[in-house]
Amino acid sequence: MKRSNAIGILLSKLPPIHEIVAAVKTLDDGVLSADLVEGLQQQLPPKEEIAAVRAEDAQDVTWDKPERLVLALDDIPQVGDRLRTWQVLKDFDQRAASTQQKASVLLAALDQIRTSRALSAVMGVTLTVGNFMNHGHLRGNARGFDVSTLPMLKSTLDNARQHSLLHYLLSICKSTAPQALKLPQELAAVKDAAKISPDSLHADIKALHVGAGDVASFFSSLDPHDPSSERLRAFVEAAESKIEAVEGLVVSVMNRYKHVLLYLGKREVETEASSDQFAEIVAIFDNFISDVENEIKSGFTSKEEGGGIKAFRNPSGGTAPSRLRRFKTQEEGQQGGALSGSGSSEGGGRPSHPEGGAGGGGG
């Protein structure tokens, strides 16, 4: 009874039964939408229920429309497999396009991280100030720092607990490297990329392969004169090249990610290029962009506000930097990357903690 009611509701959205049957036989997308095909697939009764209806049908029972539809569909060879195959056909191109779109967003984000002048400027100021804060320590002459340091810039507060280190850094950027304040615009794709799981790309490709394989299997089982044969043959012939195109784009994403790791100064690129770390790095940059946006919206005053850099440490000698050192990436010839995970002071050292400064050498 429940299934009959559900089919009755579905029938209210469907064309006449003879048109439904013709569409299922030929896999005519112009008659049934993907949602309606899925609905038919879900409501198709198991063989036992259909057999019970067939038994009563022999007694000249007058059936309502739900039962008439079930009997009409059951007359179609391999109707269950046919409906599942049709669902794959309807979903395949959309899934492939969605995967390509996600890969394109990730590629755009990775390119922006590598080429952003604003990010390079912010990192240059961060490194210089971090080295000053670590003056007199092994960490005080770092060539770079790990990206995991970025969240500390917001959480590190001055002695009066009024302003963050990030606030101070951006105040410096406003007067000495204004390009840095364009960071949210130059890394606009990162926000969208942070919503995408790199693992989902591989899952999508696997689903495309499985779907294409199921269609090929169903096609091989059909009578050559089946009305859906031509459509299925065309799909099987085109599916492989479509999957290869998507796979090529996903490979480009992972290769570009490895280039970004090199840019960030990572040494063990092959072992560190995991999907989990990919998502973690993108999330770090996404949160950093939000932190920068909030600071920009709040506005800045003098870089000496609240005691300036000295408010973030117990002075041990040295003076605030009067000139910002040029910040080179690995690709420009300096050992270590723009955010070198392997850069360190001349004496070595680990990444600095907020209390010791944001620009210590990477581990």
Disulfide bonds with the S-S distance in Angstrom:
none
